[in-house]
């Protein structure tokens, strides 16, 4: 199965409300990053144990680790979780920027150093989400 098929299978396996939100967000991010590399992380480690929620990834960057090693990774992540949906802006240097800049304007969402977490898509301001994602893309180029 290729990455697009994994993504499709993952989205369609969600309960209806979350499936609708995930599909809309997938299309939303693809409009912002039409030529991006797609990723799919099933959330399992090398021993096939689930260690995190499955994540759809968009874009490409190289992450530098403290031990001096580098690894390719996505820029934007989309993940369903037990309480809703998370969008990850991977690789942001300033861990206060998201909350300071977009927090009050985003709507009913929790913003951390690199994550925007919300229950349903209708709870957030899509114009502000777009600005936050564009910031994440630009900051990790």
C-alpha positions as a Markdown table, in Angstrom:
| # | Residue | x | y | z |
|---|---|---|---|---|
| 1 | Unk | 0.0 | 0.0 | 0.0 |
| 2 | Unk | 1.4 | 3.4 | -0.9 |
| 3 | Unk | 1.3 | 6.5 | 1.3 |
| 4 | Unk | -1.8 | 8.0 | -0.3 |
| 5 | Unk | -3.7 | 4.7 | 0.3 |
| 6 | Unk | -2.5 | 4.6 | 4.0 |
| 7 | Unk | -3.8 | 8.2 | 4.4 |
| 8 | Unk | -7.1 | 7.4 | 2.8 |
| 9 | Unk | -7.5 | 4.3 | 4.9 |
| 10 | Unk | -6.6 | 6.2 | 8.1 |
| 11 | Unk | -9.1 | 9.0 | 7.4 |
| 12 | Unk | -11.9 | 6.7 | 6.4 |
| 13 | Unk | -11.4 | 4.6 | 9.5 |
| 14 | Unk | -12.3 | 7.5 | 11.8 |
| 15 | Unk | -15.8 | 8.0 | 13.4 |
| 16 | Unk | -17.9 | 10.2 | 11.1 |
| 17 | Unk | -17.4 | 13.6 | 12.8 |
| 18 | Unk | -13.7 | 13.2 | 13.1 |
| 19 | Unk | -13.5 | 11.7 | 9.5 |
| 20 | Unk | -15.2 | 14.8 | 8.1 |
| 21 | Unk | -12.9 | 17.1 | 10.0 |
| 22 | Unk | -9.8 | 15.0 | 9.0 |
| 23 | Unk | -10.7 | 15.0 | 5.3 |
| 24 | Unk | -11.4 | 18.7 | 5.4 |
| 25 | Unk | -8.1 | 19.4 | 7.1 |
| 26 | Unk | -6.2 | 17.1 | 4.8 |
| 27 | Unk | -7.6 | 19.0 | 1.8 |
| 28 | Unk | -7.0 | 22.4 | 3.5 |
| 29 | Unk | -3.3 | 21.6 | 4.2 |
| 30 | Unk | -2.8 | 20.3 | 0.6 |
| 31 | Unk | -4.1 | 23.6 | -0.8 |
| 32 | Unk | -1.5 | 25.4 | 1.3 |
| 33 | Unk | 1.2 | 22.9 | 0.3 |
| 34 | Unk | 0.1 | 21.5 | -3.1 |
| 35 | Unk | 3.5 | 20.0 | -4.1 |
| 36 | Unk | 4.5 | 18.8 | -0.7 |
| 37 | Unk | 5.9 | 15.4 | 0.2 |
| 38 | Unk | 3.3 | 13.3 | 2.0 |
| 39 | Unk | 4.2 | 11.0 | 4.9 |
| 40 | Unk | 2.2 | 8.5 | 7.0 |
| 41 | Unk | 3.4 | 7.4 | 10.4 |
| 42 | Unk | 1.3 | 4.5 | 11.8 |
| 43 | Unk | 2.4 | 5.3 | 15.3 |
| 44 | Unk | 4.1 | 2.0 | 15.9 |
| 45 | Unk | 7.7 | 1.4 | 16.9 |
| 46 | Unk | 10.1 | -1.2 | 15.5 |
| 47 | Unk | 8.5 | -3.9 | 17.8 |
| 48 | Unk | 5.1 | -3.1 | 16.2 |
| 49 | Unk | 3.8 | -1.6 | 19.5 |
| 50 | Unk | 1.6 | 1.5 | 19.3 |
| 51 | Unk | 3.5 | 4.4 | 20.9 |
| 52 | Unk | 1.7 | 7.4 | 19.4 |
| 53 | Unk | -1.4 | 8.3 | 17.4 |
| 54 | Unk | -1.0 | 7.8 | 13.6 |
| 55 | Unk | 0.0 | 11.0 | 11.9 |
| 56 | Unk | -0.3 | 12.3 | 8.3 |
| 57 | Unk | 2.7 | 14.4 | 7.5 |
| 58 | Unk | 3.2 | 17.2 | 4.9 |
| 59 | Unk | 6.4 | 18.8 | 3.6 |
| 60 | Unk | 10.0 | 18.0 | 4.2 |
| 61 | Unk | 12.7 | 19.2 | 6.5 |
| 62 | Unk | 15.8 | 17.9 | 8.1 |
| 63 | Unk | 15.8 | 17.8 | 11.9 |
| 64 | Unk | 19.1 | 18.3 | 13.8 |
| 65 | Unk | 19.3 | 16.3 | 17.0 |
| 66 | Unk | 21.4 | 17.1 | 20.1 |
| 67 | Unk | 23.7 | 14.1 | 19.4 |
| 68 | Unk | 24.7 | 15.7 | 16.1 |
| 69 | Unk | 22.6 | 13.3 | 14.0 |
| 70 | Unk | 20.1 | 14.5 | 11.4 |
| 71 | Unk | 16.9 | 12.9 | 10.2 |
| 72 | Unk | 14.3 | 13.8 | 7.5 |
| 73 | Unk | 10.9 | 14.6 | 8.8 |
| 74 | Unk | 7.7 | 16.4 | 7.8 |
| 75 | Unk | 6.9 | 20.0 | 8.6 |
| 76 | Unk | 3.2 | 19.8 | 9.4 |
| 77 | Unk | 1.5 | 16.8 | 11.0 |
| 78 | Unk | -2.2 | 16.0 | 11.3 |
| 79 | Unk | -3.4 | 13.5 | 13.9 |
| 80 | Unk | -6.7 | 12.3 | 15.4 |
| 81 | Unk | -6.6 | 11.7 | 19.1 |
| 82 | Unk | -9.1 | 10.7 | 21.7 |
| 83 | Unk | -10.4 | 14.2 | 22.4 |
| 84 | Unk | -10.3 | 15.6 | 18.8 |
| 85 | Unk | -7.6 | 16.6 | 16.4 |
| 86 | Unk | -4.0 | 17.9 | 16.6 |
| 87 | Unk | -2.0 | 19.8 | 14.1 |
| 88 | Unk | 1.7 | 19.8 | 14.6 |
| 89 | Unk | 4.1 | 22.4 | 13.4 |
| 90 | Unk | 7.3 | 20.5 | 13.7 |
| 91 | Unk | 10.7 | 22.2 | 14.1 |
| 92 | Unk | 9.6 | 25.6 | 15.5 |
| 93 | Unk | 12.5 | 27.2 | 17.4 |
| 94 | Unk | 10.4 | 29.7 | 19.5 |
| 95 | Unk | 8.1 | 27.5 | 21.6 |
| 96 | Unk | 6.1 | 30.5 | 22.8 |
| 97 | Unk | 5.2 | 32.0 | 19.4 |
| 98 | Unk | 2.1 | 29.9 | 18.6 |
| 99 | Unk | 0.3 | 30.6 | 21.8 |
| 100 | Unk | 1.4 | 34.3 | 21.9 |
| 101 | Unk | 0.5 | 35.1 | 18.3 |
| 102 | Unk | -2.5 | 32.9 | 17.6 |
| 103 | Unk | -3.8 | 31.7 | 20.9 |
| 104 | Unk | -6.6 | 34.1 | 21.7 |
| 105 | Unk | -7.7 | 34.3 | 18.0 |
| 106 | Unk | -7.7 | 30.6 | 17.3 |
| 107 | Unk | -11.0 | 29.8 | 19.1 |
| 108 | Unk | -11.5 | 26.8 | 21.3 |
| 109 | Unk | -8.1 | 25.3 | 20.9 |
| 110 | Unk | -5.1 | 24.6 | 23.1 |
| 111 | Unk | -1.8 | 25.8 | 21.6 |
| 112 | Unk | 1.6 | 24.6 | 22.9 |
| 113 | Unk | 5.1 | 25.1 | 21.6 |
| 114 | Unk | 4.3 | 23.2 | 18.3 |
| 115 | Unk | 0.8 | 21.8 | 18.6 |
| 116 | Unk | -2.7 | 23.1 | 17.9 |
| 117 | Unk | -5.3 | 20.8 | 19.6 |
| 118 | Unk | -9.0 | 21.2 | 19.2 |
| 119 | Unk | -12.2 | 19.1 | 19.6 |
| 120 | Unk | -13.9 | 19.9 | 16.3 |
| 121 | Unk | -13.1 | 22.0 | 13.2 |
| 122 | Unk | -16.1 | 24.2 | 13.9 |
| 123 | Unk | -14.5 | 25.3 | 17.2 |
| 124 | Unk | -11.6 | 27.1 | 15.6 |
| 125 | Unk | -11.0 | 30.1 | 13.3 |
| 126 | Unk | -9.8 | 28.7 | 9.9 |
| 127 | Unk | -8.3 | 32.0 | 8.8 |
| 128 | Unk | -6.1 | 32.0 | 11.9 |
| 129 | Unk | -5.3 | 28.3 | 11.5 |
| 130 | Unk | -4.2 | 29.1 | 7.9 |
| 131 | Unk | -1.9 | 31.8 | 9.2 |
| 132 | Unk | -0.4 | 29.5 | 11.8 |
| 133 | Unk | 0.3 | 26.7 | 9.3 |
| 134 | Unk | 1.8 | 29.2 | 6.9 |
| 135 | Unk | 4.1 | 30.4 | 9.7 |
| 136 | Unk | 5.1 | 26.8 | 10.4 |
| 137 | Unk | 5.9 | 26.1 | 6.8 |
| 138 | Unk | 8.0 | 29.3 | 6.4 |
| 139 | Unk | 9.8 | 28.8 | 9.8 |
| 140 | Unk | 11.0 | 25.3 | 8.9 |
| 141 | Unk | 12.2 | 25.9 | 5.3 |
